[in-house]
């Protein structure tokens, strides 16, 4: 268990979610409570007593993220309700607690996977592993970031019942944007098309790590695949893109394998993209401003398409159901090999290797950041 504590402390640091080891307390229950902290506060012991959990994470995000979360908590006292797809599917909403009172925190965490405690940070739990607490921590940081910037723009547009932002909120937003100017990430991926299975899996692993390192997805969301003749290599559902070893399925397109049961829930959208584009590599990430700008014009109905810069924005649910992405996304990618799914993220493909898909993914995010800044300036 101590190894798990150390692993996820390092992941918090590697992902830039915290600035230093002192910003996070991790607790894992085995035969005893293991931690990176010098001692175990009575509030923590009380939470382990009151909740059916085996892990607990208390972290204060890096200063910029925490400032954004604090602004959002001020505007949404008691409860933050994100609208992006990842949050609606995975965390639903986020309770905001006034103080680190074990009773109040336990009440919130009885029905939710994490909460925000004013002046302290984010508290998340896991019932099986510290991995769960880490994923929820990362997701709360993502959802709060997306909601803050989306609410500002929707409020200025007078859409979806959002109140106009105050002068203080606008000033805060402009200040945050000045700190967020995204550098153009270098592309660490090979232009060479992978051939054999080992080469393909290595290329997927490298691309997954690069996508996470560039901030284009948090580790547990998004997916990646590669087509080789009648086989599709695809990340498994729930896999971490920066830990893909042993988490890649090889799915025959003739239906002769049951691997599709463990493969990404977006497998059939990938299959259709390959059919319509003739490409061989797909990267799907959740770049923050791409998600924000996909929501900036208000709700998008299934079957409708917007154009953001040169990129189509479509709606659709995860999976192959009646309103699944498989019915809207592949057609949108046919011409430009990239599209944004409303409230969800970016899919980018390439005919050769992951190099061009990564390039498309990162350039769309830079474009969306610029579009957001332009839209904000135009409305002020």
ABEGO torsion letter per residue (X at the ends): XAAAAAAAAAAAAAAGABABAAABBBBBBBABBBBABABBBAAAAAAAAABBBABBBBBBBBAAAAAAAAAAAAABBGBBBBABAAAAAAAGBBBBBABBBAAAAAAAAAABABBBBBGAEBBBBBAABAAAAAAAAAAAAAAAAAAAAAAAAAAAAGBGGBBBBBAAAAAAAAAAAAAABBBBBBBABBABBBBBAAAAAAAAAAAAAAAAAAGABBAABEBBBBBBEABBBBBBBGBBAABABGABBBBBAAGABAAAAABBAAAAAAAAAAAAAGBABBBBBBBAAAAAAAAAAEBBBBGBBBBBEABBBBBEBBEABAABAAAAAAAAAAAAGBBBBBGAEBBBBBAABAAAAAAAAAAAAAAAAAAAAAAAAAAX
